[in-house]
Amino acid sequence: MPKNWEAEWKLGGVFDLLPDAVLVVSKDGTISRVNDQLTAMFGYSREELLGSPTEILVPERARAIH
């Protein structure tokens, strides 16, 4: 088990109870954690989001606008 497993476990419990949609992004720009509110908001499963680039949450028509 990782050294910080207890802190991570506690964070996970609080994370999923938050009323807002929340995601955590890794340094490489991929999604590393999401809560249930975010999956409900965007209609993706947790499995679809984890490891995906954050651009997955931006509508395709808006991706080309910079």
Wavefront OBJ file of the C-alpha trace (Angstrom):
o trace
v 0.000 0.000 0.000
v 1.175 3.539 -0.688
v 2.400 5.522 2.302
v -0.472 7.965 2.074
v -3.256 5.415 1.517
v -5.197 6.566 4.579
v -5.176 10.223 3.486
v -6.103 9.183 -0.053
v -8.986 7.042 1.255
v -10.337 9.911 3.361
v -9.993 12.332 0.442
v -11.911 9.949 -1.789
v -14.843 9.855 0.604
v -15.049 13.641 0.806
v -14.359 14.089 -2.902
v -17.413 12.090 -3.946
v -19.664 13.878 -1.444
v -18.939 17.350 -2.815
v -22.034 18.952 -4.361
v -20.006 20.397 -7.256
v -18.479 18.661 -10.264
v -14.743 18.306 -9.639
v -11.841 16.832 -11.563
v -8.136 16.486 -10.899
v -5.712 16.887 -13.782
v -2.233 15.349 -13.872
v 0.861 17.298 -14.888
v 0.609 15.789 -18.363
v -2.879 17.252 -18.841
v -4.836 14.030 -18.457
v -7.734 13.524 -16.084
v -6.662 11.533 -13.033
v -9.741 11.774 -10.823
v -13.405 12.742 -11.183
v -16.379 12.706 -8.868
v -19.885 11.435 -9.559
v -21.254 14.939 -10.129
v -18.815 15.505 -12.995
v -19.702 12.223 -14.690
v -23.396 13.077 -14.401
v -22.858 16.584 -15.771
v -20.916 15.513 -18.848
v -22.482 12.101 -19.452
v -19.194 10.197 -19.515
v -18.382 7.241 -17.312
v -15.488 7.464 -14.881
v -13.617 4.912 -17.012
v -14.048 7.036 -20.150
v -12.655 10.117 -18.435
v -9.721 8.734 -16.470
v -6.526 9.068 -18.490
v -8.215 11.203 -21.154
v -7.066 14.720 -22.035
v -9.191 17.516 -20.572
v -10.230 18.473 -24.117
v -12.715 15.586 -23.997
v -14.928 17.880 -21.908
v -14.906 20.665 -24.519
v -17.479 20.345 -27.322
v -15.817 19.561 -30.665
v -17.113 22.734 -32.304
v -15.459 24.806 -29.552
v -12.101 22.989 -29.730
v -11.164 24.696 -32.981
v -11.868 28.189 -31.608
v -8.720 29.786 -30.199
l 1 2 3 4 5 6 7 8 9 10 11 12 13 14 15 16 17 18 19 20 21 22 23 24 25 26 27 28 29 30 31 32 33 34 35 36 37 38 39 40 41 42 43 44 45 46 47 48 49 50 51 52 53 54 55 56 57 58 59 60 61 62 63 64 65 66
